[in-house]
Amino acid sequence: MRFFSINKTSNQEADMPVRDGLKKSLVGVIDDGTKTVRFVIYEAERSEELAAYQLDKTEVQPQEGWYEQDPMEIINHIRICSENSIEQLTELGYSREDIVTLGITNQRETTIAWDKFTGEPLHPAIAWNDIRTDSTVDAILARVPDRNKNYLKSISGLPISPYFSALKMRWMKDNIKAVRRASRDKRLLFGTVDSWIVWNLTGGPQGGLHITDVTNASRTLLMDLETLNWDPMLCRLFGIHRDSLPQIRSSSELYGIVKDGSILDGISISGILGNQQAALVGQNCLLAGQAKNTYRSGCFLLYNTGPRRVQSTHGLITTVAYKLGPNAPPVYALEGSIAVAGGAMKFLRDNLKLIKDVAKDTEHIAGQVFSTGDVYFVPAFSGLYAPYWRKDARGIICGLTAFTTKNHIIRAALEAVCFQTRDILEAMNKDCGMPLSKLHVDGNMTSNDLLMQLQADLIGIPVLRAHSWDMSALGAAVSAGHSCGVWSVERWRNHATPADTFLPTTTDDDRDARYTKWKMAVQRSLGWATTKKSITMTGQTKRKYSTVTNHSQSVDVPTSPPQSRKGSFVDGQSIDYDKFGNPITDDGVDDNVEELIKYSARKFSIFVPINSENDEKTILDDAEYYMSKKECDYGMCQCCQTKKKLQTDWETIEEIIENDPEIIFDGDDNPIVVEQRNDSIVTPSIGLNNGTQLGIVPKVFKHICSKLQHTSLT
């Protein structure tokens, strides 16, 4: 394992400033993450934390896939953490008065709705990783051409996905009566966590500022990446009133003064960045072609593209990296997310009981073997994220032999994190044409030296690990200090952040051979899960829907979600009436029903055979095909001559994965093959009573259809 530490900080800078009589201005940072709230204090233009305090947050999971947080707990934690951090300043020779400004960094996409007159949250905060909005996604997709989830990427840079804030806002308007009524009464405010924090700190109902910055706004699916303003068409599409959204500001400017009566009262707020963009700034990746990866339960890799807005054609999203001043040009980035990184280690601990302590055991046990023994672990527990975006994928462990031990499986889990990172880097290189020369990393998992060495080996470039595991707070401090003139961005660009460097130790041939087998493992993970389309996508009603009758008109509305706990108040799509008994609708929520019906699918679709340009088999074909596969077929054997071996063809491998069909079921439980072609989706259905010629259907679907036909006849 080859790594060394670099630290170009001078001796004078390393000494305590007060000891030298060199007191510096201080910058405080509110850091709201998914699991914790922190308050960190930095000396201007120094990367080391001077004082910090954090508290864990309470996360509620009312149903599977639902994640909620208490907005008031966030505000209370900020007050407690700031008080405890500032108390530490006395023994360091500083005081509260030395804090010249505040920066804010926050978990992105997490969405809050509140009453602007009372300041009360109207619903728990819906966390960024919450997937309750699947049905809302279907409703929106039913209204865009070809139901193409990437249709809005040219405007917002984002796919239509439950991940982003607009879907969470729409879900609350559709399902939460308090939110719907507040919208009707013009007292509803929506915002990401940064908006909620600033509004409360600057006065709340007494004139609090309702603002956000461009990095957080770029994660809502409502902002135009070119104009950096809310897009009217997108707001209409999602049914979100412009008046309920915050004003979009730059990432570095004087927004206002704290007026909440807390220990922070009177201090200015001058920097806001989403946590991953803040880490990009904190890692000093301020030049085009630089990238950082944050390793936590998942991974978030951002690649600075400078002033260029690169629209990815390889499964990545486009976002705003930062805008350091009202008149400064925006800087953009490509982003790829890995759903399961540290989560895979927890799976090995909690589900398989292979380890007891993630931090201690993972590196020790995996380090007892020199390789995985050709074992590959694809941790797609709920699908694959970037660059594949396949919800039908599921986790697999392949390559097991009689000699496989838990050491090999644990090491394979670590390598899976590294392979997924390479997947994203390969996609970024194809989109930008600017290969990386080094990768900056931070996050809890980076304390694992073996993981960092494996990462360098599998991507073939140096990996630079920051000495501070959380660079988000540092990036927010840079942004806030810059607007106040105490932290020069130009000097920061030339600042060498202390880091440990891990160098690659493998050959290109070995690296590519292992990556080829990873791609083979990914292909085998596809098609394991099937998902049902919602009523909106199929145009069909289900028996679980009840009927509400009013004035001789029947309206189908879904019943309340089952097993809903107190943490989430879901009213369902109920209807309010005025004093004359007429239904009251909120503009933007129910005004597009006709259009939804117009674009809904016919009850019986016609199966259209798809002509493939090649005869490459997939995992959904006859199992005998893969049973007959040998190492020679993949160019992995030692028996064939070198010139006869297959050369790695990444394009073909990725095309196979990208075009591998997905099976879903419509409202009548008919199987549908979803064929992925470029950015469009072709969904030919296999109807039981539409005269389908089963001769053109693959064997597996013949079997399914014959079973379903037999059931329907009996």
PyMOL commands that set and color helices and strands:
alter all, ss='L'
color gray80, all
select helices_A, chain A and resi 11-14+71-87+90-92+96-98+134-141+145-147+153-156+165-175+177-184+193-201+214-217+232-238+242-244+275-282+342-350+358-366+406-432+444-447+449-459+472-484+489-493+508-525+535-538+593-599+623-627+631-634+642-644+650-659+694-696+699-713
alter helices_A, ss='H'
color red, helices_A
select strands_A, chain A and resi 3-6+26-32+36-43+49-56+59-60+68-69+99-106+111-115+125-126+188-192+211-213+247-249+252-257+268-274+291-295+299-306+317-322+331-338+376-378+396-398+439-442+463-466+499-502+531-532+545-550+553-558+576-577+583-584+662-665+671-677+680-682
alter strands_A, ss='S'
color yellow, strands_A
deselect
rebuild
show_as cartoon
